[in-house]
Amino acid sequence: GSGATEFNGGTLTLLNDTAPGLYLVGGTVVLGPSFQGGSITNLAISGSTLSGTNTVTGTFNWTGGSLSGQLTVALNGVLNLSGSDKYLSGSTLVNAGQVNWTGGNLYGNATSVVTNNNLWLVQCDGQIGFGNGAATFVNNGILRKTAATGTTTLTGLLFDNNGTLDARSGAFNLNSGGTLSGTYNTASGAFINFNGGSFAFNAFPSITGAGTTRLTGGTLTLVSDFAPGLLLEGGTVVLGAAFQNAGAINNLTNLGATLSGNYTVTGAYTWAAGSLSGSLTVARNAVLKLVSGGNLYCPGSFLTNFGTVFWNGATLVGSSGAAFVNNGLWLEESDDQIYDNGGSVTFINNSTFRKQGTYGTTTFNGSVAFQNNGFVD
């Protein structure tokens, strides 16, 4: 007939195949051991719960409902995710074939696990959200976004990447941390944002493409080095004991993150925006570049220079007892200022503070105390 026949409650066991024209919109569906020859070759679920351990060798069209158990997409199998939201509460999804995600969000809980071992195509701006950050999305294959130009968000779950995260358009937001290995590729105009949670490198990642891969939130621990191409634009950066030169900075650029901890610069550190939380010592023969890009915040922090500071276009904002101590050469190459944002900020010059290349005014604003024991040039 021209109407619709729906299964929408109770439990339906499909022994051999589906019934043409029967829509699975609710209740629980169980597949018998002989269903379609022992695996899913052609099935559509739009609201039911698929229960048990099942394998897709053909095509499974999932437009709504839940998974209870485990679903494996075999090599050459296809899982199409479209329509409304779908739920993986306490369940496992393993892809060894191809997933085409064109609509709806994918939700789970603390015991949900998604593992991608082949190709997962994202063609929408939805989210994978598992609630409390204890669940895991493991990418051993290719997770690729195409077509959609908005943001696809992974939130409430750890993202462990051993394969390739590939943004051909739009953006990926990783909101809940994870282990960063593998490859991160962005096409021109696309973004990969490490946006929240705790991130750490497992094997050293590769950052490729003409787009932007960046830290925008959360905490990133750099164990041995930073990844060329990864922009530090926000969040918090912590350096491990083995970072670059036994925990000291040989080469690092900060475009807006908070550098947290007590560190020494033995090479070059370029600071364009963001904060210092702790202390920073510039060793003899080392270089600190304070460059135009934004305010540089030092809440209760200590910056001590024994090398050379190049100060060009940045405003230093101190507070809560912050101190700047120059025991080397501090070159002011612009018309900058140090601003007291509250709380006994001090600049102590024990060596040479020199202004060159500009004819404007350098200002120590607010109640910044300038103590000179050296040479102001």
N, C-alpha and C positions, 0 to 999 in steps of 0.2 A: 504494500500500500504506500500511500504518499505521506503517511505520518512517520513517527519515530518510535522504535522499540528500544527501551533502555534497561540496563541492569544498574540499579542504584542503591542496593542494600543487601545485607547478608553476605554469603560466600558462594562464589561460583567457581567450580572446578572444570577447567577446559581439558578434556582428556586427549583429544586428537587435533582439534582446530577450533577456530572461532566460528561463530554463526554469522554469515553475511547479513548485514543490516542491523546487527545488535550493537548498540553503543554502550561502552563500558564507562559509565559516568559516576559510579559510586560503589560502595561495598568493597569486598575483597575478592581478588581474582587469584586463583591458584592454577598453575600449569602442571598437567600430568606428565609423567616421564616419557610418554609417547607423543606429546604435543608437537605437531609439525615436524615429526621425525626426531625429536629430542632436543630441539632448540628453537628459538624464535626466528622464523623466516619472514613473517609478515603479521604485525600486530599493531593495533592502535588503542591507546588508553587515554581518556579525556577527563578522568576524575576518580577512577577506582584506585585501590591500593593493590599493587602487584606484590604478592607475598612469595617468599622462598628464594632459592638459589637458581638463577636463570642465566642463559647465555644467548646473545643475539648473534646470529650468523647471517641474517638477511637485513630487514629493516624494521625498526621499532619506532613508531611515531607516538611521542609522549607529549600531550598538550595540557595535562593537568593530573592531579592526584598525587599518590605517594608510592615510595618504594620501601618495602619491609623485607630486609634480607640482603642479598647480594645480586648485582646485575653486572655481567661481564659482556662487553662488546668485543667480539672476536675479530681477528684480522679479516678484512673485507666486510665486516658487519657495519651497519650504520644506525646511529641513534639520533633522531631528530627531536630537538627540544624547542617547542613553539607554544603559542597560546598563553595560558595563565601560569600561575606559580606552581612549582613542584616541590615535593618534600622528600628528604632522605633521612629522616630521623632514625638514628641508630643503625644506619645502613651503609653499605659499601658499593661504590660504583667504580668499575675498572674499565678503562677504554684501551683496547688494543687495535681498534679499527678507526672509525671516524665519528665524531660528534659534531652535529650542526646545530648551533644554538642561535635561534632567530627570535625568540620571544619568551617572556616570563622570567621570573626569578627562580633561583634554586636554593632551597633552604634546608638546613639540617640542625643537628645538635652536637653536643660535646663528643659523642662517639661516632659521628659520621666521618667517613674517609672517602676521598675521591682521588684516584690515581689515573693520570693520563700517560699512556705509554706510546701513543701514536699521534694522531692529528685531532685537535679540538678547535673548530672554527667558531669564532664569536662574531655574530653579525647583528648584535643588538647592544643596547646600553643598559643592560640589567645588572643584577648583582648575584653573587654567590655568598650567602650569609648563613653562618653556622652558630651564631649566638654568642658564645662565651670565650672564644679564642683557643679552646683546647683541641678542636678538630683540625684535620689536616687536608690540604690539597697538595698532592705530590705530582709535579710535572716532570716526567722523564722523556716526554716527546716534544710536540710543538703546540703551544697555546697561542693561537693567532687571531687577532682582531682585524676584520675587514669591513668595509661598507659603512657601518655606523660611525658617526663623528662625535658622539658624546662620550660619557665615561662609563666604563665597566668596572665594578667594584668587587673586590674580594675582601670580606669583612667577617670578623668573628672566627677566623680560622688561620692557622699557620700556613704560609705558602712556601713550600720547599721545592726549589727549582734545580733540577739537574739537566734540564733540556733547554728549550728555547722559548722565551716569552717574546712574542713578535707583535708589535703594535703597528699595523699598516695604516690605521686611521684612528682618530679619537684618542682615548686615553685608557690606560689601566691604572686603577688606584689599589695599592696593596695596603690595607688599613690595619692589619693585625700582626705584622712581623713574619719572621720565617728565616730560613737558611738560604743564602744567595750564592748559588753556583751557576754553572751553565752560561747561557748567552741571553742578553737583553738587547733586542733590536727595535729601533723606531724609525719609521719612514719620516720624511720631511713633514713637519706640522703635527706629528703624533707625540704622545707622552707616555712614559712609564714613571709613576710616582710612588716612591716608598713613603707611605703617608701616615703610618702609625704602627705601634707595637715595637718589638725588639728585633732588629735584624743583625745577622752576623754572616761573614763569609765562611763557607765550608771549603770548597776549592775556589781558586781565584776566578771571579766572573769575567766574561768578555762583554764589553759595552760597544755596540756597533750601530750604524745607521746615521741618517742625517737629521733625525728628530732629537728629542730630549729625554734622557734618563736621569732622574734626580731624587735626592732625599728632600722631602718636604715636611716630614713629621716623624714622630717616634724616635727611637734610639738606634744608631748604627755603631757597632763595635768594629773598629779596624784593627785586626789582629796583627798583620804583618805589613800591610801596605794599603793604599787606596787603589781603586779601579779606575784607570784612565777613561775619561768620558762620563764618569758619574759625577754630577754636579751636586755640591753640598749647599742647598738653598734654604733649608729649614731643618727642624728637628734638632736632635742632640747627637754629637759625635764624641765617642770615647776611643782613646788610643790604647791598644794592648801593650804589654811589656816588651813584646818583640817587634813593635811597629818601627819600620825603617831602620833607624840607628839605635837599637836597644831601647826603644821606647821614645827616642827623640825624633824630631821632625826634620827630615832632609828636604822634602818637597811636598807642599800641601797648599791648596787654595780653598778658602772658605768664602762662599757667596751668600751666606745667610744663616748658617747653622750655629748652634751653641757648642763651642768646644769646652767639654767638661773634664776637669781633672787638672793635675799639675804637670806641666810639660816644659821641655827645653827645645829650642830651635837651634839645630846645628848646621842647617843648610839655609833654605828659604821658605818663609811662610807668608803667603799673600792673604790679607784679610780685607774683604770688600764690604761685608755686612754681617750682622749676627752678633753673637755675644761670647764673652769669655767668662766661664764659671770655674774659678780656681785661680791658678797662677800660670804665667808664661814667662820664661826666661830666654832671652836671646843671647846665645853664647858668643864669645869672641870670634870674629870672622863670619858670623852668621848674619842673616838679613831678615828683617821684618818689613813688609810693605803694607802700609795703611792706605788703601786706595779708594777712590770715589765709587760709590755703590749704595751707601746707606749709612745710617748711624752705627757706630761700633760700641756696644754696651758692655760695661765692666761693673756689674753689681757686686761690690765687695771684693773685687778681684785685684791681683797684683801683677803688674807688667814691669819686668826688670830687663834693661838693655845693657849688654856688655859688647854688642856688635854694632850694627848700623840699622837705624830705623829711617825709612823713607816715608814721609807723611805727606800725602797728596790727595786732597779732596774729601777727606773723611772727618766726621765729627766724633770725637771720643766722648761718650756719656758715662760718667762715673757715678757711683752711689755707694752708700753704706760702708764708708771707709776705704774706698778704692784708692790705690796708690800707683803712680807711674814713676819709676826710678831710672834715670839715665846715667849709666856708668861708661858709655861709649860715645857714639856719634848719633845725634838725632837731627835729621835733616828735614826741615819744614819747607816744602816745595809748592805750597798753595796758601790760601788765606783761610786757614782752618780754625777750629775752636775745640777746647776741652770744656765740657759742661758738667756742672755739679747738679745731679738730679736728686740730691738729698743725702747728706750724711758724710761730711768731713773728707772731701776728695783732695788728694795731695799730689803735686808734681815736684819731684826732687831732682835737680840737675847737679850731678857730681862730676860731669865732664863737659862735653861740647854740645850746646843746643844752637843750631845754625839755621837761619832762614835765607833762602836763595831762590832766584828765578821768578820772584813775584814782588809787587809793590804795594799790596794791600795790607790788611791787618790780621794778625793772628791773635785770638782772644782766649783768655782763661776766664770763663763766665761763672756767674753765681758766686759761690764761696770757695772756689778752687784755690788752695794755698800753693803758691809757687815759691819753692825754697831753692835758692841758687848757691851752690858751693863750688861751681865750676866756671864755665865761660859761656856767655850768651852772645852770639855773633849775628 
